[in-house]
Amino acid sequence: MTALRRLVGYALAVPVAFAAGLRVCRLERRLPFDRLVDELRRASRLPSAAADPIALGRVVGRLAPALPPWGMGRCLKRSLLLVHLWARCGLQPRLHLGFVGERRGHAWVTGGPFAPSSEEQAAEVAAL
């Protein structure tokens, strides 16, 4: 990938990620969680110039605190955004939730360009 193409991918990823955050914000207020995730996966495909899952993943990772929905845990917000965006890129991301006790949890996504290995997933869950 050329440097110019990568730069265009990142430039397009910022407004796409922000729009995805607004959609998550709107849907999470009115849908139960399981229907929310299903609805996020059903979105239309992105135009090919904007369908760069690596650029989208990096932008979401860096801008997660500034992206809507605000007041949601960072890993859950990032995971919901990536499920939505990577599905729009034609991938089949899976959302994983791990809980310890009543108030501690972690969310992560597999099936995208940054999908952790099973060893990394086990380390994340063990860290809870």
NORMORA-V477368 format. One record per residue. N is the residue number from 1. RES is the residue in one small letter. OMEGA is omega in radians with two decimals (none if undefined). Layout:
# NORMORA-V477368
n = [N	N]
res = [RES	RES]
omega = [OMEGA	OMEGA]
This chain:
# NORMORA-V477368
n = [1	2	3	4	5	6	7	8	9	10	11	12	13	14	15	16	17	18	19	20	21	22	23	24	25	26	27	28	29	30	31	32	33	34	35	36	37	38	39	40	41	42	43	44	45	46	47	48	49	50	51	52	53	54	55	56	57	58	59	60	61	62	63	64	65	66	67	68	69	70	71	72	73	74	75	76	77	78	79	80	81	82	83	84	85	86	87	88	89	90	91	92	93	94	95	96	97	98	99	100	101	102	103	104	105	106	107	108	109	110	111	112	113	114	115	116	117	118	119	120	121	122	123	124	125	126	127	128]
res = [m	t	a	l	r	r	l	v	g	y	a	l	a	v	p	v	a	f	a	a	g	l	r	v	c	r	l	e	r	r	l	p	f	d	r	l	v	d	e	l	r	r	a	s	r	l	p	s	a	a	a	d	p	i	a	l	g	r	v	v	g	r	l	a	p	a	l	p	p	w	g	m	g	r	c	l	k	r	s	l	l	l	v	h	l	w	a	r	c	g	l	q	p	r	l	h	l	g	f	v	g	e	r	r	g	h	a	w	v	t	g	g	p	f	a	p	s	s	e	e	q	a	a	e	v	a	a	l]
omega = [-3.13	-3.13	3.14	3.13	3.10	3.12	3.09	3.11	3.12	3.13	3.11	-3.06	-3.09	3.12	3.10	3.11	3.13	3.09	3.09	3.09	3.09	3.12	3.09	-3.14	-3.12	-3.08	-3.07	3.09	-3.01	-3.11	2.97	-2.97	-3.09	3.10	3.08	-3.11	3.09	-3.13	3.12	3.13	-3.03	-3.08	-3.14	-3.14	3.05	2.99	-3.02	3.13	-3.11	-3.06	3.11	-3.05	3.12	3.12	3.13	3.13	3.14	3.12	3.12	3.12	-3.12	-3.05	-3.06	-3.14	-3.10	-3.10	3.00	-0.02	3.14	-3.14	3.11	3.10	-3.03	-3.08	3.11	3.11	-3.13	-3.12	3.12	3.10	-3.13	3.06	-3.12	-3.06	-3.14	3.04	3.11	3.07	-3.13	3.09	3.10	-3.09	3.08	3.11	3.11	3.09	3.06	-3.10	3.00	-3.09	-3.09	-2.96	-3.11	3.13	3.13	3.10	3.07	-3.07	3.00	3.10	3.11	-3.09	3.13	-3.07	-3.14	3.05	3.14	3.10	3.12	3.09	3.13	3.11	3.12	-3.13	3.13	-3.13	3.11	none]
